[in-house]
Structures are given as structure tokens and as C-alpha cells.
């Protein structure tokens, strides 16, 4: 084996280890994503000669560093600030790592199916022999149909996992030219159903529309639109909960159109309030509220709101600048789905979501 092949093998193994640290960071046997960031940082130091960034990218990263130390200097609780920055800007480490090392993985449908198998297996385990609270580090179980618990899986909660799964599915097909077989579609839809997330259902429909956008098969399009119409029609009659007065509580929430409309309205009002109450002279608006509060804001069901309240509009601007400096136009469809999914729970900020975001921003051709 020559030196180049040996070096590529080492890089592939390194990236694979980092990926698995992130993938299983929410499970009881690991419980943290810190090793992935430590290993990535050490790798960047070791391979520092391979770093290749343009002026725009360097400028955006320097602005982030300047912003970080400015907020950290004024903060009362520095540890909270550091943890929040890791959550919202940790993807920078993976962007630089992937862009510099250009790992080459051989990916095919069989490997991708492991995501489906993992979700199916978890669903079986936590609904039979394993307690979900002992299986995941941070998980808040909800009971549906009076008997079913949905898995949190590799995203940390069902909404994040379903968002990432939809994005993975489209990404591998669109940019790796996967030709999915019937079994892949069955496993995908089964996984989305088992995750039982409104975000997952909605993004799946969006993904289907994107897949059919440039296709001239009008029969398929007609069938899809008919299916969506029937789906919304049926869901309009599904109650959020069923209570017959005998303390029987059955949760149909994720299948109810009323619940979906409620979520849309709630998001609209939340974001409207946020933007209407923006004050350019407010430090909290510009740089975030956690400079004086000992709060680690790394969860919640309003991803963008949490981001702005934590990092401020300056932080949001720098985030967008970094995204723009590294982005590739050919990945816009997947990036769009990732952002839409993150308006609810911030999939884009989850450990595995950060790695995926970094990859779709800098990936080109066939390397991964």
C-alpha cells in the first residue's frame, strides 16, 4: 500500500470515528458529543498544513472568533456562553475538517439502510423491553394511541431525527445518484411513520414534491396531488385527542390537521413578535440574552427564535455569513429542507446535524 492510499485510509477512519461519536451522542452508552469535537480539533492541528480557506471564509471565521471573545469578556457565566457557542457554531470545526481533508467514503444503499434499521430497532425496544428514559440521555417520551412511544434515535428527538432522515434520503439520491429500490422506500416511510413527527410528515411531502419537480411523469404528479388532497381531507376529521369521559386519553395529535394548523400559527406569531420587537439599540437583541444569565440554551421547539435570543442578531448575521461563504449552489434543495425542519426543533444544530450541515456546504463531486 503506497503512502497516499495509507493516508486516505487514516483520514477515512478518523472521519468515521468522529461521525459515530456524533451519531450515538444521545445514547446511554456515550451520552456526549464532546469527544467528536476534541478529536476534530486535534485532527485540525495535526493536519494544519492541509487547511485551505479563501479570504471570504477566513474573514467570516475571524468575525465569529472576535464575536465569541467579545461576548465571553462581558459575560457573567462564561461556561454557559461556551456551551451555547458549541451548540450553535460547532459546525465550523467540521466544515474546516471536511473541506481540508476531503475524506473519500464508499457509500451505498446497504450502508444507508442502517439508519432505517436503527430507528425500527429502537422503536421495538422502547415499546417492549427497554425504558426510553434509560436508553437516551435526554428524552421526553410522549404516548400516542394510548400505547406507542416514538424513538428519539440519533437526532436526540423524533422531530430532529425525521428532519435529518428526509434530508439524508434526498441528498444521497440527488448527489450520489442512488437508485433506490422498493425496499428502501418501504424502510424510509416505515421509519418516518415510527418517528411519528409532524415535522417529519411535512418534510416528507416537501421532499416528494422536490423529487417530482423536474420529472415529466404527469401520472405520478397527479397521483401525488390526489394523495395529498385525500390525506389533508382525512386529517381534518382526526381529533388531537380522544377522551370518552372515562379517563381514556388517546393522542392522535400528529395526525390532526387542527394540530398542524395550530403549530403553523404558533410559529408565525412567535416569529412575528420576535421581529416586530427588534431594537437595534438593545444589547440583548444584538448580542443575545445569555451574557448575564446562567442558561444553556441548546433545546426548545423554536429553533430560530432560540438562536436569536441566545446569540442575538449579530450572531445570526455571522452564522449566515459563514453559511454563504462555504455554500455550494448544487446543494440548495437539501439545505432548504434542513432549514425548514430546524424552524421547529433545531436539527441543524444537533451533533449529527452539524456534521451533515458541514458536509452539504462544502461537499463536491463524490468525496465524503
Residue pairs with C-beta under 8 A, 6 or more apart in sequence:
1 9
8 103
8 104
11 101
11 102
11 103
12 103
12 104
12 105
14 39
14 43
14 101
14 103
15 97
15 98
15 101
15 103
15 105
16 105
17 39
18 36
18 39
18 40
18 43
18 94
18 97
18 355
19 352
19 355
21 30
21 33
21 35
21 36
21 39
22 33
22 36
22 351
22 352
22 354
22 355
23 154
23 352
24 30
24 154
25 31
25 32
25 33
25 36
25 137
25 156
25 351
25 352
26 136
26 137
26 138
26 139
26 152
26 154
26 155
26 156
26 351
27 135
27 136
27 137
28 134
28 135
28 136
28 137
31 137
32 137
33 351
36 351
36 355
37 86
37 90
37 93
40 93
40 94
40 97
41 93
43 97
43 101
44 51
44 93
44 96
44 97
44 100
47 100
47 101
50 100
50 101
51 96
51 100
52 99
52 100
53 61
53 96
53 99
54 325
56 325
57 322
57 325
57 326
59 325
60 318
60 321
60 322
60 325
61 92
61 96
61 322
63 318
63 321
64 89
64 92
64 318
64 322
67 287
67 314
67 315
67 318
68 81
68 85
68 89
70 287
71 81
71 287
71 288
71 291
72 78
72 81
72 82
74 287
74 291
75 81
75 290
75 291
75 292
76 291
76 292
76 294
77 290
77 292
77 293
77 294
80 290
80 293
80 294
80 295
80 296
81 290
81 291
83 296
83 298
84 288
84 290
84 296
84 297
84 298
84 310
84 311
87 296
87 297
87 298
87 349
88 307
88 310
88 311
88 315
88 319
88 349
89 319
89 322
90 351
90 354
91 354
91 355
91 357
91 358
92 322
92 358
94 354
94 355
94 357
94 358
94 359
95 322
95 326
95 358
95 361
95 362
97 358
98 358
98 359
98 362
98 363
99 326
99 362
102 367
103 367
103 368
104 366
104 367
104 368
105 368
107 172
107 176
107 368
108 178
109 178
109 180
109 181
109 184
112 168
112 172
112 178
112 184
113 183
113 184
113 187
115 154
115 165
115 168
115 191
116 187
116 188
116 190
116 191
117 187
118 153
118 154
119 151
119 153
119 161
119 165
119 191
119 194
119 195
120 187
120 190
120 191
120 194
122 135
122 151
122 152
122 153
123 150
123 151
123 194
125 135
126 132
126 135
126 141
126 149
126 151
127 147
127 148
127 149
132 139
132 141
132 149
132 151
132 152
133 139
133 141
136 152
136 156
138 156
138 299
139 152
139 156
139 157
140 157
141 149
142 149
142 150
142 251
143 149
143 251
144 150
144 196
144 251
144 252
144 253
144 254
145 250
145 251
145 252
146 248
146 249
146 250
146 251
148 196
150 158
150 194
150 195
150 196
150 197
151 158
151 161
151 194
151 195
152 158
152 161
153 161
153 195
154 161
154 164
154 352
155 161
155 162
155 163
155 164
155 347
155 350
155 352
155 353
156 350
156 351
157 345
158 195
158 196
158 197
158 200
159 197
159 198
159 199
159 200
159 301
159 341
159 344
159 345
159 347
160 341
160 345
160 346
160 347
160 350
160 353
161 195
161 197
161 200
162 192
162 195
162 197
162 199
162 200
162 203
162 204
162 341
163 199
163 200
163 203
163 337
163 338
163 341
163 342
163 345
163 347
163 353
164 338
164 341
164 347
164 350
164 352
164 353
164 356
165 188
165 191
165 192
165 195
165 200
166 192
166 200
166 203
166 204
166 206
166 207
166 337
166 341
167 203
167 334
167 337
167 338
167 341
167 347
167 356
167 360
168 356
169 188
169 207
170 207
170 210
170 211
170 333
170 334
170 337
171 331
171 334
171 360
172 178
173 180
173 211
174 333
174 334
175 330
175 331
175 334
175 363
176 366
180 188
189 204
192 200
192 201
192 204
196 254
197 254
198 253
198 254
198 259
198 260
198 263
198 344
199 341
199 344
199 345
201 254
202 260
203 337
203 340
203 341
205 228
206 337
206 340
207 337
208 224
209 224
210 333
210 337
212 220
212 221
212 224
215 221
232 257
235 255
235 256
235 257
235 260
236 257
236 258
238 252
238 255
238 256
238 257
239 252
239 256
239 258
240 251
240 252
240 253
240 256
240 258
240 259
241 249
241 250
241 251
241 252
241 253
242 248
242 249
242 250
242 252
243 249
243 250
253 259
263 344
267 302
267 343
267 344
270 302
270 305
271 302
271 304
271 305
274 305
274 308
274 309
278 285
278 313
279 285
280 286
283 291
284 291
284 312
285 312
285 313
286 312
286 313
286 314
287 311
287 312
287 314
287 315
288 308
288 309
288 310
288 311
288 312
288 315
289 295
289 309
289 310
289 312
290 297
290 310
297 306
297 309
297 310
298 349
299 306
299 345
300 306
300 345
300 346
301 344
301 345
302 343
302 344
303 342
303 343
303 344
303 345
303 346
303 347
303 348
303 349
304 342
304 343
304 346
306 346
307 315
307 316
307 319
307 346
307 349
308 315
308 316
311 319
323 361
326 361
326 362
327 335
327 361
328 360
328 361
328 362
328 363
328 364
330 364
331 360
331 361
331 363
334 360
335 360
335 361
338 347
338 348
338 353
338 356
338 357
338 360
339 348
341 347
341 348
342 348
342 349
342 353
346 353
347 353
348 354
348 357
359 368
